[in-house]
Amino acid sequence: MVYTPSFIRHPFHTTVQQLGVKSFLLADIGEGITECELIQWFVEPGQTVAEFDKICEVQSDKASVEITSRYSGKITKLYHDVHDIAKVGQPLVDIEAEGDQEQCKIEDITPMEETPTTLHREKHDSFMAPSVRRLVLTNNIKITDVKGTGKGGRILKENILDHLNRKLQVDGSTLVDTTMPIKEGEDTTTSLSMIQKTMFKTMTQSLTIPQLGYKDEIELDATTQYRSSLNDHITKHQNMYPFTKISYLPIFIKSLSIALSYYPIMNAMITGDQKDVNSLQLIYRGSHNVGVAMDTPQGLIVPNIKNVQSKTIFEVAAELHRLVELGKTNAIPLEDLQNGTITLSNIGTISGTYANPVIVSSELAIVALGKMQKLPRFDQAGQVVSKEILPISWSADHRIIDGATVARFGNTWKTLIENPALLTSELR
């Protein structure tokens, strides 16, 4: 029997024999998923496992899943190497079961605690994330020489970097932190990861849509003062919040939701056969599920904050904090990746000003935030003053959304951000 975390609610399908060697199949986890990348094994041939011991971890285009054993017995065969693609319904391992162990039902399984993406270290109790593993392999580190400071002795990236820095001081070796070891003068060929495959398919489909671009800038001076006031409140009531300070993003997200209440078409989606225009319909969605593009160790993912229209800025901040922390370890639940209605991408945290963000086919709009800068601007008296400027870039589905609608919607959002006092009267 295969285990899946509590956020995936689909039945399992396995075929086992009553006695002897039992084939352990990759379950149908629904959502149209037909294959997964095998991220890591927790077992090897000849190893004895007990019920609920971890067998392997797989990565779909939605989330990572740790699979546990329903049987006690000895592993006799592994069907895949790490990074192989495992097909739903095909064997993962063979287990020589102890005695006559009946097939169980999914209701009989006690879910284990959802855990982040980790790497099993051979004969060692600690775990490593994929980015940490790459550092270890690339720099040929003996992992037992590194002391982990994470929970339960888990080895973190900073532990590896500290180890390498000390080694650098001793023997002058060079630190290498790359996503793929490349030998100088030689080409290296790899398969796309599951997330890369998803991005390839999604963006290929999205770019068949005519997209309208619209760029503007927002002054953040008043917003900065507003944010400072919120952070003063958080400092005085720290026990009330899971974070120590609030960023600009929750303010932007809540303001976006309020603007959507005036322009619900920006939160809509198209349904029907796009080859038959007479069958097309618009669904005006009542929930504002604002997606936030995140750069994670596994690549770009876009979880969304559900029902922003009914949340306060502090509640939005708490949800954002939860998603960011889970994203660091590739542990965002599947439900947080589904049913987004509009997307916000904050590329400014890395660099850059304007962008050409690409909408996904289930949404009608996306906005990219550039890097906030202090720039000279003219005030109403014609004097040059310093202003905090945020460049923004919109893309919208031009089959449904016209330029005037994007401009008016964008101006409404901009007005709310630039005049945060309005948020008090607009909060619902």
MIVOPA-694663 format. One record per residue (C-alpha): residue in one letter; x, y, z. Coordinates in steps of 0.02 Angstrom, whole numbers, plus 50000, padded with zeros to 5 digits. Example, Ala and Ser with C-alpha at 12.3 -4.5 7.8 and 13.67 -1.06 7.14 Angstrom:
! MIVOPA-694663
A506154977550390;S506844994750357;
//
This chain:
! MIVOPA-694663
M500005000050000;V500625017249958;Y500455032250073;T500095049850018;P500015065350129;S498385071550201;F498185085250072;I497925072549932;R496235063949951;H496215050249821;P496065031349832;F497565020149804;H497685006149678;T498894991949710;T499024973749662;V499844962049786;Q499974943549814;Q499384935549977;L501084927450012;G502904929849965;V503544944349861;K502334958849846;S502514972049709;F502334989549777;L501525000849645;L501525019649624;A499765024749669;D498545035149568;I498605051649663;G497355060149548;E497425077849477;G497865070449307;I499595065449369;T500255050649270;E502095050749318;C503275056749454;E505135059449469;L505965048149598;I506905060449708;Q507705048549832;W507685031049902;F507605027850089;V507935009050066;E509074997349969;P508964979049915;G509194967250061;Q508614980050188;T507234975250310;V505794987350331;A504364988450454;E502604995050428;F502595013850394;D504475014750363;K504875027050224;I505215018750056;C505545033349938;E505085051049894;V504325056149728;Q504055073249650;S502565076649539;D502255093049450;K501205098049601;A502105092549759;S503315080249837;V502665064649924;E503535052650043;I502925034850017;T502885022850165;S502745004050177;R501174995050233;Y502144978850253;S503544971950359;G504824962250260;K506404962950155;I506674973950002;T507134962649857;K507144974649710;L507144993249668;Y506364997149498;H507095014549474;D508665024749497;V508615042049575;H507915054949450;D507065041249347;I505245044349299;A504055032249384;K502375028949302;V500755027849400;G500225009749418;Q501975002849389;P503064994449523;L504225004449634;V504954990249738;D504694971949777;I504514967149960;E504674949450026;A503324950650158;E503414942150327;G501994929650338;D500244932150268;Q499924950750270;E498254956050202;Q498024971050091;C497394985850193;K496194999850151;I496725017850143;E495615021850295;D496695010250400;I498275020350370;T498785032950502;P499505047750407;M501285052150454;E501745070250484;E501985079850322;T503845082650302;P504905093850189;T505905087450044;T507445079150119;L508825067550068;H509195051750165;R511025050650215;E511735033150211;K511805026150389;H511555043450462;D510065050650554;S510085068050478;F509285073650315;M509775085650177;A508785096150056;P509155094249869;S510125110649861;V511205104650006;R511485088049922;R512105096749765;L513375106349867;V513955090249949;L514155080949784;T514915095449689;N516225099049821;N516575080649863;I516175082850047;K516215068550171;I514545071450253;T515035064050421;D516275078550439;V514855091050443;K513825094850598;G512015099150564;T511175113050662;G509425110650595;K507985101950682;G508495084450735;G510275087250677;R509735090750499;I511135097750392;L510745114850320;K511525124150175;E512395136150292;N513215121150380;I513965115650215;L514525133350172;D515335135450344;H516235118850321;L516855124050148;N517405141150210;R518435132950346;K519165121050218;L519545135750106;Q520545144050244;V521535128150272;D521955122150096;G521375135949978;S520055124949896;T518685133349792;L516875134249843;V515675128049711;D513805131049726;T512965125949564;T511355117449518;M512245105349402;P514075099949406;I514845104549237;K516555098649182;E517535111949091;G517535109148903;E516195095648911;D514325096648877;T513135089149005;T511405082648958;T510005080249084;S508135077149078;L506925090749129;S506345090049309;M504485087949343;I504325106449383;Q505265111149225;K504135099849123;T502615108149199;M503295125449162;F503675120248983;K501895113948955;T501045128349046;M502035142248962;T501865134248790;Q499975134248813;S499965151848887;L500925159348743;T499535154348623;I498515167948709;P498645185848643;Q499325195548793;L499115214048826;G500545222548917;Y500355237849028;K501725246149132;D501655259449267;E502505264949428;I501865267049606;E502495279349737;L502755270449903;D503175284550023;A501475284150111;T501455265150103;T503145264550189;Q502485274750334;Y500935263750342;R502005248150343;S503075255550483;S501515258350587;L500975240250560;N502685234050613;D502625244850770;H500985236350813;I501735219050780;T503225222850893;K502065227751035;H500975212251012;Q502245199350955;N501325184951038;M499865187650918;Y500825184450756;P501935170650682;F503095183750605;T504155197850674;K503785210750540;I502715213350387;S503355216250210;Y502535226950076;L501815211449992;P500285208550106;I499795226850079;F499945224649890;I498955208349894;K497535215350000;S497445231049893;L497375219849739;S495885210549810;I494955226749846;A495295232549667;L494605215849604;S492955219549691;Y492765234549574;Y493365225149418;P492805206949441;I493195202949259;M495055203449306;N494715188549421;A493695178749294;M494115163449190;I493575156849019;T492695140149000;G492085130548849;D492805124248686;Q493945138048624;K493745131448447;D491885135448460;V491665153548514;N489805150848540;S490175138448680;L491285150348778;Q490765157248946;L491545168349079;I491535162649260;Y491625177649377;R492465169649526;G491905175349699;S493525170349785;H495095180849765;N496455167449770;V498015177749739;G499485167749675;V501245172749729;A502665166749618;M504065159149723;D505835154249681;T506105137849776;P507535125049780;Q506525114649656;G506115129049538;L504695141449509;I503045137449593;V501495148249619;P500515144449777;N499025155649812;I498255163949963;K496425158749969;N494975170749995;V495985186650015;Q494355196450003;S493885190350177;K495605191950258;T496435206350346;I498185212050299;F498855203050452;E497975186950401;V498675188550225;A500405191050301;A500195175350407;E499715164950255;L501155172150155;H502355168050296;R501725150050301;L501925147750113;V503665155450110;E504275144250250;L503555128650166;G504255134049998;K506025134250067;T505935115450087;N504775111449940;A503405106150059;I501945116849999;P500345106250001;L499445102749838;E497895112449891;D498925128349904;L499465126549723;Q497715124549653;N496305136449603;G497275152649589;T496295167049510;I497615180549480;T499505180749503;L500805192549576;S502655189949538;N503925199549641;I505475199249530;G506115214849615;T506775204749760;I508105198549640;S508375213349525;G507655222349375;T506325235349342;Y505025230349211;A504595212949147;N503425204049027;P502535191649142;V501575177449060;I499815173349117;V499255155549145;S497785149249043;S496615147749194;E496815166249236;L496595182649144;A497965193349222;I499655193749308;V500705207949378;A502585208449405;L503375219749535;G505075227149496;K506435233349613;M505935247749727;Q507125262549709;K507305280349772;L507175291249616;P507005309849580;R505255315949539;F504395332849525;D503165337849659;Q501615348749630;A502675364449649;G503885358649515;Q505265354949639;V506355339449623;V506035327649769;S506565310049814;K505215296849797;E505145278049829;I504625270949661;L503995253549623;P503925248749437;I502505236849391;S502125226649235;W500415219549191;S499955206149067;A498145202049027;D497185190448910;H496815202348766;R495455190848699;I494375196448846;I495235211248930;D495495227748838;G496825240648874;A495635253048955;T495055240049080;V496845235549128;A497285253949148;R495765257849256;F496005242449362;G497865246049380;N497495263949431;T496265258249563;W497555246349637;K498875260049627;T497745272649716;L497435260649860;I499295257249882;E499815275449870;N498435280749991;P498385267050123;A497185277250230;L495865271950102;L496125253750152;T495205256850316;S493605261850227;E493785248450094;L494125233350206;R492675221350203;
//
